[in-house]
Amino acid sequence: MSKLEHYKARTANAIARNRESARMTVNAAEIVIGAGLGGFVVEKWPDIAGIPTDAGAGIALLAAGMAMKQRDMTALGLGMLAGYAHDKGGEMAR
């Protein structure tokens, strides 16, 4: 392997590692944003047709994101469901 090929391979590997790190960071941020969004939505509209808004929206986003293989939508849905689970856990502890 020539030096040029070696440097190209190293550069390609570094780009791939950095891209995955960035994707993981963005997913984590989207989950946190989803949890905050769920809290906001529940305060504005507690439920729609008897279904808690954060749980319904979280399930819808999660299902649509998985069906469309869309990581951002899936992460937002997980965040909204995490917020719902947090609230329900607090209620059970009381």
N, C-alpha and C positions, 0 to 999 in steps of 0.2 A: 504494500500500500504506500503510495507516495505521500509526501508531507501535505500536499494540497488536499488529497482525499481524506487524510487523517483529520485535518482542520475542518473540512466540510462536515464530516461525520460528528465531530465534537460539537460544532456549532448547531447542527440539527438536533442533537440530543439535548443541548442546553435550552434551545427554543422550546422543545417539547416539554421539558421539565417545568420551565417558567410558565408555559401556557396552562399546564395542569394546576400549578400553584395558584395562578390567577383565577382559574375557574372555581377552585375550592373556596377561595376567599369571597368571590362573588356569590356563590351558593349560600355560604354562611350569612352574609349580609342580607340576602333575600329572605332567608328564614326569619331573621330578626325583624326585618321590615314587615313580613307577613304577620308576625305575632302582634306587632304594633298596629298594623292595619286592622286586624281582627278586633282588637280592643276598641279602636275608634268606631268601627262599623257597629259593634254591639251597643255602644253608648248612643249612637244616633238611631239605630233601628234594632231593638233587642231581638226581635224574631220576625220571620215572614212566614205566614201560614202555620204558625206553631213550631217552626224549626228555628233554633238559634242561628242567627245570621252568620256568625263566625264559623260555626260547624258546617252549615250548608255551603257557604262560599268556599271553605277549605276543602271539602269533599269534591265540589265541582271543579275547582282549580287543579286539585291533585289528579282527579280522573282525566280531565282534559289534557293536562300536561303529560301524563303517562301515555295516553292514547296517541298524542301528537309527537311524543318523544321530545318534549320541550322542557328542558331542565329548569328554566327560569320560572315558568308557570308552576311546575311541580314544587319547587322550593317555596314559592309564595303560599301554595296550598298547605304544605307541611307547617309553615310558620303559623298560619291561621288556625290549624288544628292543634298546634302546640299551645297557642294562647287559650283555646277552648279547654284543652285538657288541664292547663294550669288553673283556670277558674273553677273547673269542676272539682279538682283536687282540693282546692281551698275550701270549697263548700262542704266537701265530705269531712274535712278536718274540724269544722266548726261544730 
